[in-house]
Amino acid sequence: MAADVVIIGGGVVGAMCARYLAKTGRSVTLVEQGTMGSLCSKGNCGYVSPSHVLPLAEPGVLFKTLKSMTTPNSPFHIRPRFDLALLGWLTNFARKCNEKDMMAAGTALNAILRSSFDEYKKVIAEDYLDCEWQHEGILFVYRKASEFEAFCKTDDMLAEKFDRPARRIVGDDALIEFEPALKPGNTGAFLYDCDAHLRPDKLMEQMRASLVSQGVTLLEGTKVEEIVTEGSRFKAVKTSQGEIEAGHVVVAAGALSPLFQKALRCKIPVQPGKGLSITMKRPKICPKIPMIFHDHRVAITPFQTGYRIGSTMEFAGYDTTINPQRLSLLTEGAKLYLHDPVGEPEEEPWFGWRPMTYDSVPIIGPAPGVQGAWLATGHSMLGISLATSTGKLISEMINGEKPHIDPQPYAVTRF
Ligand SMILES: Cc1cc2nc3c(=O)[nH]c(=O)nc-3n(C[C@H](O)[C@H](O)[C@H](O)COP(=O)(O)OP(=O)(O)OC[C@H]3O[C@@H](n4cnc5c(N)ncnc54)[C@H](O)[C@@H]3O)c2cc1C
């Protein structure tokens, strides 16, 4: 079997790479070990959020991280174990917790968040994707006055440096008038009306059908076991179903991408950051827009056809279990803020491994040691938000076209 481009991974990132490449007339084969969109791109919160320009590594975060490591059932948790790759990742993360690196990552994220948002509107319209896209904003809700005041400074900075102003809603009366699903007891909130949301499982379902109709060859239930090179050039991938020769390979394997770093002769410092969600029917008093309950690190998304509570971040390696205590952090958190926090029945507990880079910036571009090999991974907490522009960039670079945004900040050579 042969193709112009073979893509490893059928999550939202691999799917968007396939989409943009196919539009330019390239023959594309997408290889997915499970079914398309069955890992991290399925049960996430579905925010397409240009407001999320700041990386995880901020000044002061290190202390909070260390504290949370020793607090049982903290939404942010590192399972203590000896893991050299994780130790290296955490050391580099610690180095990035300063103003200068935070702003550099913010600038890199801002450019791709903006263009991705615009691209979503085009892709959804051109490919007729019925994925419950709603451009209604996201509300960041703060309970403690101290946290609200601290975020006021961040919000000022976001407005000044990144042109991302929020509408402030202060006090219970104003908040409840704006969102009657909220209980009293909050200090205030920030409405980022630049943000939208969609239903990620539906997006992936629709993308699957759309890619097939655009002539992309989908090989599901097929695992890429090896990337084969000839000298310094990519030659083929060996899969559980045989070999596929191609001119180019794009590694879009999400949190599993580091498995290919030896073959690609470069470091791919991605760690799985496990998050959880529960999907259910819409509660009777359903919030009208998505909300993040900052003090408890819980996010909720009202879809047109359902409702999801998600969040938590656990560095526990490639662990596939769902700890009921950690899962209950989601519903317990939502109960503090909402009159009707859960819809019945609770349909689907889910976990996903976020492909976390320590600077929160994705890795997009060539693998410098292997001609014809490309990386589209490390999208951390923003893979849905960044997927369209990632696909566009990969397609432009493979086709030798002028990139629509400067790809330099996303290069793997920064590590
Ligand atoms: C609780 C939670 C909430 C989140 N909320 C949001 C949000 O609101 N907005 C947002 O932008 N992001 C959000 N994210 C992050 C987002 O889900 C991820 O960044 C994104 O899904 C990553 O997409 P991906 O395509 O890189 O990886 P994945 O979706 O994991 O896809 C990678 C695919 O590669 C396949 N694969 C791996 N190895 C191989 C191999 N050897 N051969 C064949 N196939 C292979 C896998 O099976 C998988 O399907 C959230 C994440 C979590 C956990």
Ligand as a Chemical Component Dictionary entry (heavy atoms), coordinates in Angstrom:
data_LIG
# 
_chem_comp.id                   LIG 
_chem_comp.type                 NON-POLYMER 
_chem_comp.pdbx_formal_charge   0 
_chem_comp.three_letter_code    LIG 
# 
loop_
_chem_comp_atom.comp_id 
_chem_comp_atom.atom_id 
_chem_comp_atom.alt_atom_id 
_chem_comp_atom.type_symbol 
_chem_comp_atom.charge 
_chem_comp_atom.model_Cartn_x 
_chem_comp_atom.model_Cartn_y 
_chem_comp_atom.model_Cartn_z 
_chem_comp_atom.pdbx_ordinal 
LIG C1  C1  C 0 -10.928 16.227 30.950 1  
LIG C2  C2  C 0 -10.366 16.905 29.711 2  
LIG C3  C3  C 0 -10.958 18.062 29.255 3  
LIG C4  C4  C 0 -10.425 18.716 28.135 4  
LIG N1  N1  N 0 -11.075 19.810 27.656 5  
LIG C5  C5  C 0 -10.610 20.442 26.555 6  
LIG C6  C6  C 0 -11.295 21.565 26.025 7  
LIG O1  O1  O 0 -12.341 21.957 26.534 8  
LIG N2  N2  N 0 -10.765 22.202 24.947 9  
LIG C7  C7  C 0 -9.602  21.778 24.357 10 
LIG O2  O2  O 0 -9.143  22.433 23.405 11 
LIG N3  N3  N 0 -8.942  20.682 24.804 12 
LIG C8  C8  C 0 -9.418  20.007 25.885 13 
LIG N4  N4  N 0 -8.770  18.911 26.371 14 
LIG C9  C9  C 0 -7.524  18.491 25.713 15 
LIG C10 C10 C 0 -7.809  17.729 24.413 16 
LIG O3  O3  O 0 -8.766  16.729 24.669 17 
LIG C11 C11 C 0 -6.515  17.106 23.856 18 
LIG O4  O4  O 0 -5.503  18.092 23.779 19 
LIG C12 C12 C 0 -6.751  16.534 22.453 20 
LIG O5  O5  O 0 -7.831  15.630 22.438 21 
LIG C13 C13 C 0 -5.512  15.840 21.928 22 
LIG O6  O6  O 0 -5.802  15.365 20.638 23 
LIG P1  P1  P 0 -4.807  14.417 19.872 24 
LIG O7  O7  O 0 -5.403  14.144 18.548 25 
LIG O8  O8  O 0 -3.437  14.980 19.935 26 
LIG O9  O9  O 0 -4.740  13.091 20.786 27 
LIG P2  P2  P 0 -5.779  11.872 20.907 28 
LIG O10 O10 O 0 -7.172  12.310 20.829 29 
LIG O11 O11 O 0 -5.379  11.099 22.109 30 
LIG O12 O12 O 0 -5.500  11.050 19.605 31 
LIG C14 C14 C 0 -4.309  10.338 19.373 32 
LIG C15 C15 C 0 -4.716  9.070  18.624 33 
LIG O13 O13 O 0 -3.543  8.378  18.222 34 
LIG C16 C16 C 0 -3.812  7.003  18.283 35 
LIG N5  N5  N 0 -2.539  6.292  18.348 36 
LIG C17 C17 C 0 -1.580  6.427  19.282 37 
LIG N6  N6  N 0 -0.535  5.602  19.013 38 
LIG C18 C18 C 0 -0.860  4.970  17.870 39 
LIG C19 C19 C 0 -0.196  3.978  17.082 40 
LIG N7  N7  N 0 0.995   3.485  17.439 41 
LIG N8  N8  N 0 -0.801  3.532  15.978 42 
LIG C20 C20 C 0 -2.043  3.989  15.605 43 
LIG N9  N9  N 0 -2.709  4.906  16.320 44 
LIG C21 C21 C 0 -2.123  5.405  17.438 45 
LIG C22 C22 C 0 -4.646  6.863  19.540 46 
LIG O14 O14 O 0 -5.392  5.674  19.559 47 
LIG C23 C23 C 0 -5.501  8.117  19.502 48 
LIG O15 O15 O 0 -6.773  7.902  18.934 49 
LIG C24 C24 C 0 -9.278  18.217 27.470 50 
LIG C25 C25 C 0 -8.705  17.024 27.933 51 
LIG C26 C26 C 0 -9.234  16.371 29.029 52 
LIG C27 C27 C 0 -8.606  15.077 29.491 53 
# 
loop_
_chem_comp_bond.comp_id 
_chem_comp_bond.atom_id_1 
_chem_comp_bond.atom_id_2 
_chem_comp_bond.value_order 
_chem_comp_bond.pdbx_ordinal 
LIG C1  C2  SING 1  
LIG C2  C3  SING 2  
LIG C2  C26 DOUB 3  
LIG C3  C4  DOUB 4  
LIG C4  N1  SING 5  
LIG C4  C24 SING 6  
LIG N1  C5  DOUB 7  
LIG C5  C6  SING 8  
LIG C5  C8  SING 9  
LIG C6  O1  DOUB 10 
LIG C6  N2  SING 11 
LIG N2  C7  SING 12 
LIG C7  O2  DOUB 13 
LIG C7  N3  SING 14 
LIG N3  C8  DOUB 15 
LIG C8  N4  SING 16 
LIG N4  C9  SING 17 
LIG N4  C24 SING 18 
LIG C9  C10 SING 19 
LIG C10 O3  SING 20 
LIG C10 C11 SING 21 
LIG C11 O4  SING 22 
LIG C11 C12 SING 23 
LIG C12 O5  SING 24 
LIG C12 C13 SING 25 
LIG C13 O6  SING 26 
LIG O6  P1  SING 27 
LIG P1  O7  DOUB 28 
LIG P1  O8  SING 29 
LIG P1  O9  SING 30 
LIG O9  P2  SING 31 
LIG P2  O10 DOUB 32 
LIG P2  O11 SING 33 
LIG P2  O12 SING 34 
LIG O12 C14 SING 35 
LIG C14 C15 SING 36 
LIG C15 O13 SING 37 
LIG C15 C23 SING 38 
LIG O13 C16 SING 39 
LIG C16 N5  SING 40 
LIG C16 C22 SING 41 
LIG N5  C17 SING 42 
LIG N5  C21 SING 43 
LIG C17 N6  DOUB 44 
LIG N6  C18 SING 45 
LIG C18 C19 SING 46 
LIG C18 C21 DOUB 47 
LIG C19 N7  SING 48 
LIG C19 N8  DOUB 49 
LIG N8  C20 SING 50 
LIG C20 N9  DOUB 51 
LIG N9  C21 SING 52 
LIG C22 O14 SING 53 
LIG C22 C23 SING 54 
LIG C23 O15 SING 55 
LIG C24 C25 DOUB 56 
LIG C25 C26 SING 57 
LIG C26 C27 SING 58 
# 
